[in-house]
Amino acid sequence: MVTEIAEIEVKAGMEEKFIAGVESSKPVFLRAPGCHGVELHRSIEHPRQFLLLVQWESVAHHLEQFRNAPDFALWREAVGECFAGSPKVQHTRKVVS
Amino acid sequence: MVTEIAEIEVKAGMEEKFIAGVESSKPVFLRAPGCHGVELHRSIEHPRQFLLLVQWESVAHHLEQFRNAPDFALWREAVGECFAGSPKVQHTRKVVS
């Protein structure tokens, strides 16, 4: 299992709309092949900064399958206008738990 | 509950020593007042980059209590020499789960 960690900065004043957009997009992630969960964290020090954490079976499930699926457009439609810039995306593997 | 997210870059060749140091330091975190868990993630794209995720009851449990406790020195002793630079630390609150 890998974790997608996307750092997303949101335009001022659009924070609540963004959170609602992620909340309403949960089914889009949860029905994606290889997706095992999604959560959104908000920075306490920089409240326009968010971290989207998505559990995937593999990097390919995210970058090859999800990003090329029609649902990816739905996701971006729900939240894309809130982005202040391009999300910074990485993938991690848990090495200590 | 808040999550401390520390981005840590590790010196080349010290990755395994760092992982072992975090593993052996788990008790230091788990006995800290207000700490509810620790895990370490390793970036797939940049394998010298790690994310330490620590669950705290509050930011103060981390920054005021833990950082001023003798155990903080133990933690830094276990892993500090592996750091390629100062960790970049932030705290988040889960807003969608």
N, CA and C atoms of all chains as a GROMACS GRO file, in nm:
protein
  582
    1MET      N    1   0.085  -0.120   0.000
    1MET     CA    2   0.000   0.000   0.000
    1MET      C    3   0.089   0.125   0.000
    2VAL      N    4   0.050   0.223  -0.078
    2VAL     CA    5   0.124   0.350  -0.080
    2VAL      C    6   0.027   0.463  -0.044
    3THR      N    7   0.083   0.570   0.008
    3THR     CA    8   0.004   0.689   0.040
    3THR      C    9   0.038   0.799  -0.059
    4GLU      N   10  -0.063   0.849  -0.127
    4GLU     CA   11  -0.045   0.972  -0.204
    4GLU      C   12  -0.057   1.088  -0.107
    5ILE      N   13   0.041   1.176  -0.110
    5ILE     CA   14   0.034   1.296  -0.026
    5ILE      C   15   0.037   1.417  -0.120
    6ALA      N   16  -0.074   1.486  -0.128
    6ALA     CA   17  -0.083   1.602  -0.215
    6ALA      C   18  -0.093   1.727  -0.129
    7GLU      N   19   0.006   1.815  -0.145
    7GLU     CA   20   0.002   1.945  -0.074
    7GLU      C   21  -0.074   2.042  -0.163
    8ILE      N   22  -0.180   2.097  -0.111
    8ILE     CA   23  -0.268   2.184  -0.189
    8ILE      C   24  -0.284   2.317  -0.117
    9GLU      N   25  -0.250   2.425  -0.186
    9GLU     CA   26  -0.276   2.558  -0.130
    9GLU      C   27  -0.405   2.609  -0.193
   10VAL      N   28  -0.492   2.660  -0.108
   10VAL     CA   29  -0.625   2.701  -0.152
   10VAL      C   30  -0.633   2.854  -0.152
   11LYS      N   31  -0.705   2.905  -0.250
   11LYS     CA   32  -0.722   3.052  -0.258
   11LYS      C   33  -0.792   3.105  -0.132
   12ALA      N   34  -0.752   3.223  -0.091
   12ALA     CA   35  -0.813   3.286   0.027
   12ALA      C   36  -0.963   3.297   0.007
   13GLY      N   37  -1.037   3.258   0.108
   13GLY     CA   38  -1.183   3.268   0.102
   13GLY      C   39  -1.250   3.144   0.044
   14MET      N   40  -1.170   3.051  -0.009
   14MET     CA   41  -1.231   2.932  -0.070
   14MET      C   42  -1.207   2.807   0.014
   15GLU      N   43  -1.161   2.825   0.136
   15GLU     CA   44  -1.126   2.710   0.218
   15GLU      C   45  -1.247   2.620   0.246
   16GLU      N   46  -1.358   2.682   0.281
   16GLU     CA   47  -1.475   2.599   0.317
   16GLU      C   48  -1.533   2.529   0.194
   17LYS      N   49  -1.532   2.600   0.082
   17LYS     CA   50  -1.579   2.540  -0.043
   17LYS      C   51  -1.490   2.420  -0.080
   18PHE      N   52  -1.360   2.436  -0.059
   18PHE     CA   53  -1.267   2.327  -0.088
   18PHE      C   54  -1.294   2.206   0.001
   19ILE      N   55  -1.310   2.231   0.129
   19ILE     CA   56  -1.336   2.120   0.222
   19ILE      C   57  -1.466   2.048   0.183
   20ALA      N   58  -1.568   2.126   0.150
   20ALA     CA   59  -1.695   2.064   0.109
   20ALA      C   60  -1.678   1.985  -0.021
   21GLY      N   61  -1.594   2.035  -0.110
   21GLY     CA   62  -1.569   1.966  -0.237
   21GLY      C   63  -1.498   1.834  -0.216
   22VAL      N   64  -1.405   1.831  -0.120
   22VAL     CA   65  -1.337   1.705  -0.090
   22VAL      C   66  -1.436   1.608  -0.026
   23GLU      N   67  -1.513   1.660   0.068
   23GLU     CA   68  -1.613   1.575   0.136
   23GLU      C   69  -1.707   1.511   0.033
   24SER      N   70  -1.755   1.592  -0.060
   24SER     CA   71  -1.852   1.539  -0.157
   24SER      C   72  -1.784   1.449  -0.261
   25SER      N   73  -1.652   1.458  -0.273
   25SER     CA   74  -1.580   1.376  -0.371
   25SER      C   75  -1.533   1.243  -0.314
   26LYS      N   76  -1.559   1.219  -0.187
   26LYS     CA   77  -1.512   1.093  -0.128
   26LYS      C   78  -1.555   0.971  -0.209
   27PRO      N   79  -1.681   0.965  -0.255
   27PRO     CA   80  -1.720   0.846  -0.334
   27PRO      C   81  -1.637   0.828  -0.461
   28VAL      N   82  -1.595   0.938  -0.521
   28VAL     CA   83  -1.514   0.932  -0.643
   28VAL      C   84  -1.383   0.856  -0.614
   29PHE      N   85  -1.323   0.886  -0.499
   29PHE     CA   86  -1.201   0.814  -0.462
   29PHE      C   87  -1.234   0.669  -0.422
   30LEU      N   88  -1.335   0.655  -0.341
   30LEU     CA   89  -1.358   0.523  -0.281
   30LEU      C   90  -1.404   0.419  -0.383
   31ARG      N   91  -1.457   0.467  -0.497
   31ARG     CA   92  -1.494   0.370  -0.600
   31ARG      C   93  -1.381   0.348  -0.702
   32ALA      N   94  -1.272   0.420  -0.688
   32ALA     CA   95  -1.160   0.404  -0.782
   32ALA      C   96  -1.090   0.272  -0.755
   33PRO      N   97  -1.054   0.199  -0.861
   33PRO     CA   98  -0.982   0.073  -0.841
   33PRO      C   99  -0.852   0.096  -0.763
   34GLY      N  100  -0.833   0.016  -0.660
   34GLY     CA  101  -0.708   0.025  -0.582
   34GLY      C  102  -0.706   0.133  -0.477
   35CYS      N  103  -0.816   0.207  -0.459
   35CYS     CA  104  -0.819   0.312  -0.356
   35CYS      C  105  -0.876   0.256  -0.226
   36HIS      N  106  -0.804   0.282  -0.117
   36HIS     CA  107  -0.846   0.227   0.012
   36HIS      C  108  -0.871   0.332   0.118
   37GLY      N  109  -0.889   0.458   0.076
   37GLY     CA  110  -0.923   0.559   0.177
   37GLY      C  111  -0.870   0.695   0.139
   38VAL      N  112  -0.938   0.796   0.188
   38VAL     CA  113  -0.896   0.933   0.160
   38VAL      C  114  -0.923   1.016   0.285
   39GLU      N  115  -0.830   1.104   0.318
   39GLU     CA  116  -0.857   1.200   0.424
   39GLU      C  117  -0.792   1.333   0.390
   40LEU      N  118  -0.846   1.437   0.449
   40LEU     CA  119  -0.794   1.571   0.424
   40LEU      C  120  -0.750   1.632   0.556
   41HIS      N  121  -0.627   1.683   0.558
   41HIS     CA  122  -0.574   1.751   0.676
   41HIS      C  123  -0.553   1.899   0.643
   42ARG      N  124  -0.580   1.983   0.742
   42ARG     CA  125  -0.560   2.127   0.725
   42ARG      C  126  -0.449   2.174   0.817
   43SER      N  127  -0.357   2.250   0.762
   43SER     CA  128  -0.245   2.300   0.842
   43SER      C  129  -0.295   2.399   0.946
   44ILE      N  130  -0.245   2.383   1.068
   44ILE     CA  131  -0.280   2.476   1.176
   44ILE      C  132  -0.201   2.606   1.158
   45GLU      N  133  -0.074   2.595   1.121
   45GLU     CA  134   0.011   2.715   1.106
   45GLU      C  135  -0.023   2.795   0.981
   46HIS      N  136  -0.065   2.725   0.875
   46HIS     CA  137  -0.094   2.791   0.746
   46HIS      C  138  -0.230   2.740   0.698
   47PRO      N  139  -0.338   2.801   0.744
   47PRO     CA  140  -0.472   2.741   0.723
   47PRO      C  141  -0.518   2.736   0.578
   48ARG      N  142  -0.443   2.794   0.486
   48ARG     CA  143  -0.480   2.776   0.344
   48ARG      C  144  -0.406   2.657   0.282
   49GLN      N  145  -0.324   2.591   0.363
   49GLN     CA  146  -0.251   2.474   0.316
   49GLN      C  147  -0.321   2.348   0.364
   50PHE      N  148  -0.341   2.256   0.271
   50PHE     CA  149  -0.407   2.129   0.303
   50PHE      C  150  -0.320   2.014   0.255
   51LEU      N  151  -0.336   1.901   0.319
   51LEU     CA  152  -0.273   1.777   0.273
   51LEU      C  153  -0.384   1.676   0.247
   52LEU      N  154  -0.390   1.631   0.124
   52LEU     CA  155  -0.484   1.524   0.088
   52LEU      C  156  -0.405   1.394   0.095
   53LEU      N  157  -0.452   1.300   0.176
   53LEU     CA  158  -0.383   1.171   0.190
   53LEU      C  159  -0.474   1.063   0.134
   54VAL      N  160  -0.425   0.993   0.034
   54VAL     CA  161  -0.506   0.888  -0.030
   54VAL      C  162  -0.427   0.758  -0.027
   55GLN      N  163  -0.494   0.653   0.017
   55GLN     CA  164  -0.431   0.521   0.022
   55GLN      C  165  -0.457   0.448  -0.109
   56TRP      N  166  -0.350   0.405  -0.175
   56TRP     CA  167  -0.361   0.331  -0.302
   56TRP      C  168  -0.285   0.200  -0.291
   57GLU      N  169  -0.331   0.102  -0.368
   57GLU     CA  170  -0.257  -0.025  -0.370
   57GLU      C  171  -0.121  -0.008  -0.434
   58SER      N  172  -0.110   0.085  -0.530
   58SER     CA  173   0.018   0.109  -0.597
   58SER      C  174   0.016   0.250  -0.656
   59VAL      N  175   0.133   0.299  -0.690
   59VAL     CA  176   0.143   0.430  -0.756
   59VAL      C  177   0.067   0.427  -0.888
   60ALA      N  178   0.074   0.315  -0.958
   60ALA     CA  179   0.005   0.304  -1.088
   60ALA      C  180  -0.146   0.317  -1.074
   61HIS      N  181  -0.202   0.265  -0.964
   61HIS     CA  182  -0.346   0.283  -0.945
   61HIS      C  183  -0.382   0.431  -0.942
   62HIS      N  184  -0.295   0.512  -0.885
   62HIS     CA  185  -0.321   0.656  -0.881
   62HIS      C  186  -0.289   0.722  -1.015
   63LEU      N  187  -0.162   0.710  -1.057
   63LEU     CA  188  -0.115   0.792  -1.170
   63LEU      C  189  -0.162   0.739  -1.306
   64GLU      N  190  -0.175   0.607  -1.318
   64GLU     CA  191  -0.215   0.554  -1.449
   64GLU      C  192  -0.366   0.533  -1.458
   65GLN      N  193  -0.423   0.469  -1.356
   65GLN     CA  194  -0.566   0.440  -1.366
   65GLN      C  195  -0.653   0.562  -1.329
   66PHE      N  196  -0.636   0.612  -1.207
   66PHE     CA  197  -0.727   0.719  -1.161
   66PHE      C  198  -0.713   0.846  -1.245
   67ARG      N  199  -0.590   0.887  -1.271
   67ARG     CA  200  -0.570   1.012  -1.345
   67ARG      C  201  -0.622   1.007  -1.487
   68ASN      N  202  -0.637   0.887  -1.543
   68ASN     CA  203  -0.688   0.873  -1.679
   68ASN      C  204  -0.836   0.832  -1.683
   69ALA      N  205  -0.896   0.824  -1.565
   69ALA     CA  206  -1.038   0.783  -1.560
   69ALA      C  207  -1.126   0.908  -1.566
   70PRO      N  208  -1.250   0.890  -1.616
   70PRO     CA  209  -1.343   1.005  -1.620
   70PRO      C  210  -1.365   1.066  -1.480
   71ASP      N  211  -1.354   0.983  -1.375
   71ASP     CA  212  -1.376   1.035  -1.240
   71ASP      C  213  -1.274   1.141  -1.202
   72PHE      N  214  -1.154   1.136  -1.261
   72PHE     CA  215  -1.054   1.237  -1.227
   72PHE      C  216  -1.104   1.376  -1.266
   73ALA      N  217  -1.171   1.386  -1.378
   73ALA     CA  218  -1.227   1.515  -1.422
   73ALA      C  219  -1.335   1.562  -1.323
   74LEU      N  220  -1.414   1.468  -1.272
   74LEU     CA  221  -1.517   1.503  -1.173
   74LEU      C  222  -1.454   1.562  -1.047
   75TRP      N  223  -1.344   1.498  -1.004
   75TRP     CA  224  -1.272   1.544  -0.886
   75TRP      C  225  -1.219   1.685  -0.905
   76ARG      N  226  -1.155   1.707  -1.020
   76ARG     CA  227  -1.098   1.839  -1.045
   76ARG      C  228  -1.207   1.944  -1.062
   77GLU      N  229  -1.321   1.901  -1.115
   77GLU     CA  230  -1.434   1.993  -1.131
   77GLU      C  231  -1.487   2.037  -0.994
   78ALA      N  232  -1.482   1.943  -0.898
   78ALA     CA  233  -1.536   1.974  -0.765
   78ALA      C  234  -1.446   2.069  -0.687
   79VAL      N  235  -1.315   2.062  -0.710
   79VAL     CA  236  -1.223   2.138  -0.623
   79VAL      C  237  -1.122   2.226  -0.698
   80GLY      N  238  -1.107   2.204  -0.828
   80GLY     CA  239  -0.998   2.269  -0.902
   80GLY      C  240  -0.997   2.420  -0.894
   81GLU      N  241  -1.115   2.482  -0.894
   81GLU     CA  242  -1.119   2.629  -0.890
   81GLU      C  243  -1.069   2.685  -0.757
   82CYS      N  244  -1.061   2.599  -0.656
   82CYS     CA  245  -1.014   2.644  -0.524
   82CYS      C  246  -0.862   2.646  -0.515
   83PHE      N  247  -0.794   2.575  -0.604
   83PHE     CA  248  -0.649   2.563  -0.596
   83PHE      C  249  -0.581   2.697  -0.623
   84ALA      N  250  -0.487   2.735  -0.537
   84ALA     CA  251  -0.410   2.857  -0.560
   84ALA      C  252  -0.292   2.829  -0.654
   85GLY      N  253  -0.258   2.703  -0.671
   85GLY     CA  254  -0.147   2.665  -0.760
   85GLY      C  255  -0.158   2.516  -0.784
   86SER      N  256  -0.060   2.461  -0.854
   86SER     CA  257  -0.063   2.317  -0.879
   86SER      C  258  -0.032   2.242  -0.750
   87PRO      N  259  -0.109   2.140  -0.720
   87PRO     CA  260  -0.077   2.058  -0.602
   87PRO      C  261   0.062   1.995  -0.619
   88LYS      N  262   0.130   1.980  -0.507
   88LYS     CA  263   0.260   1.913  -0.508
   88LYS      C  264   0.235   1.771  -0.458
   89VAL      N  265   0.257   1.674  -0.547
   89VAL     CA  266   0.215   1.536  -0.516
   89VAL      C  267   0.336   1.445  -0.499
   90GLN      N  268   0.334   1.366  -0.394
   90GLN     CA  269   0.434   1.261  -0.380
   90GLN      C  270   0.365   1.135  -0.329
   91HIS      N  271   0.438   1.026  -0.334
   91HIS     CA  272   0.388   0.900  -0.281
   91HIS      C  273   0.487   0.848  -0.180
   92THR      N  274   0.432   0.787  -0.076
   92THR     CA  275   0.518   0.734   0.029
   92THR      C  276   0.479   0.590   0.062
   93ARG      N  277   0.573   0.525   0.125
   93ARG     CA  278   0.549   0.392   0.176
   93ARG      C  279   0.580   0.396   0.326
   94LYS      N  280   0.494   0.333   0.406
   94LYS     CA  281   0.514   0.335   0.551
   94LYS      C  282   0.630   0.244   0.586
   95VAL      N  283   0.730   0.294   0.659
   95VAL     CA  284   0.845   0.210   0.694
   95VAL      C  285   0.854   0.184   0.844
   96VAL      N  286   0.785   0.266   0.924
   96VAL     CA  287   0.774   0.238   1.069
   96VAL      C  288   0.631   0.268   1.108
   97SER      N  289   0.569   0.175   1.178
   97SER     CA  290   0.432   0.201   1.225
   97SER      C  291   0.411   0.132   1.359
   98MET      N  292  -0.745   1.610   1.840
   98MET     CA  293  -0.618   1.545   1.804
   98MET      C  294  -0.553   1.619   1.687
   99VAL      N  295  -0.424   1.640   1.693
   99VAL     CA  296  -0.352   1.702   1.582
   99VAL      C  297  -0.242   1.607   1.536
  100THR      N  298  -0.202   1.624   1.410
  100THR     CA  299  -0.093   1.544   1.355
  100THR      C  300   0.027   1.634   1.334
  101GLU      N  301   0.138   1.599   1.395
  101GLU     CA  302   0.265   1.664   1.361
  101GLU      C  303   0.316   1.597   1.234
  102ILE      N  304   0.350   1.679   1.135
  102ILE     CA  305   0.408   1.626   1.012
  102ILE      C  306   0.545   1.689   0.996
  103ALA      N  307   0.648   1.608   1.012
  103ALA     CA  308   0.785   1.657   1.001
  103ALA      C  309   0.846   1.600   0.874
  104GLU      N  310   0.886   1.689   0.783
  104GLU     CA  311   0.956   1.647   0.661
  104GLU      C  312   1.104   1.644   0.694
  105ILE      N  313   1.164   1.530   0.676
  105ILE     CA  314   1.304   1.511   0.714
  105ILE      C  315   1.383   1.458   0.595
  106GLU      N  316   1.486   1.530   0.557
  106GLU     CA  317   1.576   1.479   0.453
  106GLU      C  318   1.696   1.416   0.522
  107VAL      N  319   1.730   1.296   0.478
  107VAL     CA  320   1.836   1.219   0.544
  107VAL      C  321   1.960   1.217   0.454
  108LYS      N  322   2.077   1.222   0.518
  108LYS     CA  323   2.202   1.218   0.442
  108LYS      C  324   2.213   1.087   0.362
  109ALA      N  325   2.270   1.097   0.245
  109ALA     CA  326   2.288   0.978   0.160
  109ALA      C  327   2.365   0.871   0.237
  110GLY      N  328   2.317   0.750   0.231
  110GLY     CA  329   2.385   0.638   0.297
  110GLY      C  330   2.340   0.617   0.440
  111MET      N  331   2.261   0.710   0.496
  111MET     CA  332   2.218   0.696   0.635
  111MET      C  333   2.069   0.660   0.647
  112GLU      N  334   2.009   0.623   0.536
  112GLU     CA  335   1.865   0.597   0.536
  112GLU      C  336   1.827   0.482   0.629
  113GLU      N  337   1.905   0.373   0.623
  113GLU     CA  338   1.868   0.256   0.706
  113GLU      C  339   1.894   0.284   0.854
  114LYS      N  340   2.001   0.357   0.882
  114LYS     CA  341   2.030   0.395   1.021
  114LYS      C  342   1.919   0.484   1.075
  115PHE      N  343   1.870   0.574   0.991
  115PHE     CA  344   1.761   0.663   1.031
  115PHE      C  345   1.634   0.583   1.062
  116ILE      N  346   1.599   0.493   0.972
  116ILE     CA  347   1.478   0.412   0.993
  116ILE      C  348   1.489   0.331   1.123
  117ALA      N  349   1.608   0.273   1.146
  117ALA     CA  350   1.629   0.196   1.269
  117ALA      C  351   1.620   0.287   1.392
  118GLY      N  352   1.669   0.409   1.378
  118GLY     CA  353   1.664   0.505   1.490
  118GLY      C  354   1.521   0.545   1.523
  119VAL      N  355   1.438   0.560   1.421
  119VAL     CA  356   1.296   0.592   1.446
  119VAL      C  357   1.228   0.471   1.511
  120GLU      N  358   1.255   0.354   1.457
  120GLU     CA  359   1.196   0.231   1.512
  120GLU      C  360   1.231   0.218   1.661
  121SER      N  361   1.357   0.238   1.694
  121SER     CA  362   1.399   0.220   1.833
  121SER      C  363   1.351   0.335   1.922
  122SER      N  364   1.311   0.446   1.861
  122SER     CA  365   1.264   0.561   1.940
  122SER      C  366   1.113   0.559   1.964
  123LYS      N  367   1.045   0.461   1.909
  123LYS     CA  368   0.900   0.459   1.926
  123LYS      C  369   0.858   0.471   2.073
  124PRO      N  370   0.924   0.399   2.165
  124PRO     CA  371   0.883   0.412   2.305
  124PRO      C  372   0.896   0.555   2.360
  125VAL      N  373   0.994   0.628   2.309
  125VAL     CA  374   1.015   0.766   2.354
  125VAL      C  375   0.890   0.850   2.321
  126PHE      N  376   0.836   0.828   2.201
  126PHE     CA  377   0.714   0.901   2.165
  126PHE      C  378   0.593   0.848   2.243
  127LEU      N  379   0.582   0.715   2.246
  127LEU     CA  380   0.459   0.658   2.300
  127LEU      C  381   0.443   0.680   2.451
  128ARG      N  382   0.555   0.710   2.518
  128ARG     CA  383   0.542   0.741   2.660
  128ARG      C  384   0.528   0.892   2.685
  129ALA      N  385   0.536   0.972   2.581
  129ALA     CA  386   0.524   1.117   2.599
  129ALA      C  387   0.379   1.154   2.630
  130PRO      N  388   0.357   1.244   2.725
  130PRO     CA  389   0.220   1.285   2.756
  130PRO      C  390   0.152   1.341   2.631
  131GLY      N  391   0.032   1.291   2.604
  131GLY     CA  392  -0.046   1.343   2.492
  131GLY      C  393  -0.012   1.283   2.358
  132CYS      N  394   0.082   1.188   2.352
  132CYS     CA  395   0.117   1.126   2.224
  132CYS      C  396   0.034   1.000   2.203
  133HIS      N  397  -0.024   0.989   2.084
  133HIS     CA  398  -0.112   0.875   2.056
  133HIS      C  399  -0.067   0.793   1.935
  134GLY      N  400   0.058   0.809   1.894
  134GLY     CA  401   0.102   0.724   1.784
  134GLY      C  402   0.207   0.793   1.699
  135VAL      N  403   0.291   0.711   1.637
  135VAL     CA  404   0.397   0.766   1.552
  135VAL      C  405   0.415   0.671   1.434
  136GLU      N  406   0.431   0.727   1.316
  136GLU     CA  407   0.470   0.644   1.203
  136GLU      C  408   0.564   0.720   1.112
  137LEU      N  409   0.641   0.643   1.036
  137LEU     CA  410   0.738   0.704   0.945
  137LEU      C  411   0.706   0.659   0.804
  138HIS      N  412   0.698   0.756   0.715
  138HIS     CA  413   0.676   0.728   0.572
  138HIS      C  414   0.800   0.768   0.493
  139ARG      N  415   0.830   0.690   0.391
  139ARG     CA  416   0.944   0.720   0.305
  139ARG      C  417   0.894   0.754   0.165
  140SER      N  418   0.944   0.862   0.110
  140SER     CA  419   0.902   0.902  -0.024
  140SER      C  420   0.950   0.802  -0.127
  141ILE      N  421   0.862   0.766  -0.219
  141ILE     CA  422   0.898   0.675  -0.328
  141ILE      C  423   0.978   0.751  -0.434
  142GLU      N  424   0.937   0.874  -0.463
  142GLU     CA  425   1.005   0.954  -0.566
  142GLU      C  426   1.140   1.006  -0.518
  143HIS      N  427   1.152   1.036  -0.389
  143HIS     CA  428   1.277   1.093  -0.334
  143HIS      C  429   1.312   1.014  -0.207
  144PRO      N  430   1.380   0.901  -0.223
  144PRO     CA  431   1.395   0.806  -0.111
  144PRO      C  432   1.479   0.858   0.008
  145ARG      N  433   1.539   0.976  -0.005
  145ARG     CA  434   1.606   1.033   0.113
  145ARG      C  435   1.512   1.126   0.190
  146GLN      N  436   1.391   1.139   0.140
  146GLN     CA  437   1.290   1.224   0.208
  146GLN      C  438   1.194   1.136   0.287
  147PHE      N  439   1.174   1.173   0.411
  147PHE     CA  440   1.084   1.099   0.500
  147PHE      C  441   0.981   1.194   0.559
  148LEU      N  442   0.868   1.138   0.596
  148LEU     CA  443   0.768   1.214   0.671
  148LEU      C  444   0.743   1.139   0.802
  149LEU      N  445   0.768   1.208   0.911
  149LEU     CA  446   0.736   1.152   1.042
  149LEU      C  447   0.598   1.208   1.082
  150LEU      N  448   0.505   1.118   1.109
  150LEU     CA  449   0.370   1.160   1.146
  150LEU      C  450   0.345   1.120   1.291
  151VAL      N  451   0.319   1.218   1.376
  151VAL     CA  452   0.298   1.190   1.518
  151VAL      C  453   0.162   1.246   1.558
  152GLN      N  454   0.084   1.164   1.625
  152GLN     CA  455  -0.048   1.206   1.674
  152GLN      C  456  -0.033   1.265   1.814
  153TRP      N  457  -0.078   1.388   1.831
  153TRP     CA  458  -0.072   1.455   1.962
  153TRP      C  459  -0.211   1.505   1.999
  154GLU      N  460  -0.234   1.513   2.130
  154GLU     CA  461  -0.363   1.569   2.175
  154GLU      C  462  -0.373   1.717   2.142
  155SER      N  463  -0.258   1.785   2.140
  155SER     CA  464  -0.257   1.928   2.109
  155SER      C  465  -0.118   1.966   2.060
  156VAL      N  466  -0.108   2.082   1.997
  156VAL     CA  467   0.022   2.133   1.954
  156VAL      C  468   0.113   2.154   2.076
  157ALA      N  469   0.054   2.198   2.186
  157ALA     CA  470   0.133   2.223   2.307
  157ALA      C  471   0.196   2.095   2.361
  158HIS      N  472   0.126   1.983   2.349
  158HIS     CA  473   0.187   1.857   2.395
  158HIS      C  474   0.316   1.830   2.318
  159HIS      N  475   0.320   1.868   2.192
  159HIS     CA  476   0.442   1.848   2.114
  159HIS      C  477   0.544   1.957   2.145
  160LEU      N  478   0.505   2.083   2.118
  160LEU     CA  479   0.605   2.191   2.119
  160LEU      C  480   0.646   2.235   2.259
  161GLU      N  481   0.552   2.228   2.354
  161GLU     CA  482   0.587   2.276   2.489
  161GLU      C  483   0.634   2.162   2.578
  162GLN      N  484   0.558   2.053   2.578
  162GLN     CA  485   0.596   1.945   2.670
  162GLN      C  486   0.708   1.857   2.612
  163PHE      N  487   0.684   1.797   2.497
  163PHE     CA  488   0.782   1.700   2.445
  163PHE      C  489   0.916   1.766   2.414
  164ARG      N  490   0.914   1.880   2.348
  164ARG     CA  491   1.039   1.943   2.308
  164ARG      C  492   1.123   1.988   2.428
  165ASN      N  493   1.059   2.008   2.542
  165ASN     CA  494   1.134   2.050   2.661
  165ASN      C  495   1.161   1.935   2.758
  166ALA      N  496   1.123   1.815   2.718
  166ALA     CA  497   1.142   1.699   2.806
  166ALA      C  498   1.279   1.634   2.776
  167PRO      N  499   1.337   1.568   2.876
  167PRO     CA  500   1.465   1.500   2.853
  167PRO      C  501   1.457   1.399   2.738
  168ASP      N  502   1.340   1.341   2.716
  168ASP     CA  503   1.325   1.244   2.608
  168ASP      C  504   1.350   1.304   2.470
  169PHE      N  505   1.329   1.434   2.454
  169PHE     CA  506   1.353   1.495   2.323
  169PHE      C  507   1.501   1.483   2.286
  170ALA      N  508   1.588   1.499   2.385
  170ALA     CA  509   1.732   1.485   2.360
  170ALA      C  510   1.765   1.341   2.318
  171LEU      N  511   1.697   1.245   2.381
  171LEU     CA  512   1.718   1.104   2.344
  171LEU      C  513   1.681   1.080   2.198
  172TRP      N  514   1.569   1.137   2.159
  172TRP     CA  515   1.520   1.123   2.021
  172TRP      C  516   1.620   1.182   1.924
  173ARG      N  517   1.667   1.304   1.953
  173ARG     CA  518   1.760   1.367   1.862
  173ARG      C  519   1.895   1.294   1.859
  174GLU      N  520   1.930   1.236   1.973
  174GLU     CA  521   2.053   1.157   1.980
  174GLU      C  522   2.044   1.034   1.889
  175ALA      N  523   1.923   0.977   1.883
  175ALA     CA  524   1.905   0.853   1.805
  175ALA      C  525   1.909   0.879   1.654
  176VAL      N  526   1.863   0.997   1.612
  176VAL     CA  527   1.847   1.019   1.467
  176VAL      C  528   1.912   1.146   1.414
  177GLY      N  529   1.950   1.238   1.504
  177GLY     CA  530   1.995   1.371   1.460
  177GLY      C  531   2.110   1.369   1.361
  178GLU      N  532   2.203   1.277   1.378
  178GLU     CA  533   2.320   1.276   1.288
  178GLU      C  534   2.282   1.236   1.145
  179CYS      N  535   2.165   1.178   1.130
  179CYS     CA  536   2.118   1.137   0.996
  179CYS      C  537   2.056   1.252   0.918
  180PHE      N  538   2.016   1.359   0.987
  180PHE     CA  539   1.946   1.470   0.921
  180PHE      C  540   2.039   1.543   0.824
  181ALA      N  541   1.991   1.565   0.702
  181ALA     CA  542   2.068   1.644   0.606
  181ALA      C  543   2.044   1.794   0.628
  182GLY      N  544   1.940   1.828   0.700
  182GLY     CA  545   1.906   1.968   0.728
  182GLY      C  546   1.805   1.971   0.839
  183SER      N  547   1.757   2.090   0.872
  183SER     CA  548   1.656   2.098   0.977
  183SER      C  549   1.523   2.043   0.927
  184PRO      N  550   1.458   1.959   1.006
  184PRO     CA  551   1.326   1.911   0.966
  184PRO      C  552   1.230   2.030   0.951
  185LYS      N  553   1.138   2.016   0.857
  185LYS     CA  554   1.034   2.119   0.836
  185LYS      C  555   0.908   2.065   0.903
  186VAL      N  556   0.865   2.132   1.008
  186VAL     CA  557   0.758   2.077   1.092
  186VAL      C  558   0.630   2.159   1.080
  187GLN      N  559   0.518   2.091   1.063
  187GLN     CA  560   0.390   2.159   1.072
  187GLN      C  561   0.292   2.069   1.148
  188HIS      N  562   0.179   2.126   1.182
  188HIS     CA  563   0.074   2.051   1.250
  188HIS      C  564  -0.054   2.064   1.170
  189THR      N  565  -0.129   1.956   1.167
  189THR     CA  566  -0.254   1.958   1.092
  189THR      C  567  -0.367   1.903   1.176
  190ARG      N  568  -0.486   1.938   1.132
  190ARG     CA  569  -0.606   1.884   1.193
  190ARG      C  570  -0.685   1.817   1.080
  191LYS      N  571  -0.738   1.699   1.108
  191LYS     CA  572  -0.813   1.626   1.005
  191LYS      C  573  -0.948   1.694   0.986
  192VAL      N  574  -0.980   1.729   0.860
  192VAL     CA  575  -1.108   1.796   0.835
  192VAL      C  576  -1.204   1.711   0.751
  193VAL      N  577  -1.149   1.610   0.682
  193VAL     CA  578  -1.234   1.513   0.612
  193VAL      C  579  -1.174   1.375   0.636
  194SER      N  580  -1.256   1.281   0.678
  194SER     CA  581  -1.204   1.144   0.697
  194SER      C  582  -1.312   1.044   0.663
   0.00000   0.00000   0.00000
